[in-house]
């Protein structure tokens, strides 16, 4: 994420970068040392999408300050 935004890793917290998932459970987060998008916890497809053929988890990347 840091690389895609053209930011250095120390700049991520300065810009208030955070990942927000739909719903109550936050499935994704940013790894503090690498800036990679990672799963925040184990994702169980059968539990989330048992009746749906195509399972999609959406998230948004929020930047609180201008780039």
Secondary structure, DSSP 4 states (H G I P E B T S, - for coil): -HHHHT--TTHHHHTT-EEEESSS---EEE-TTT--EEESS---HHHHHTT-SS----EEEE-SS--
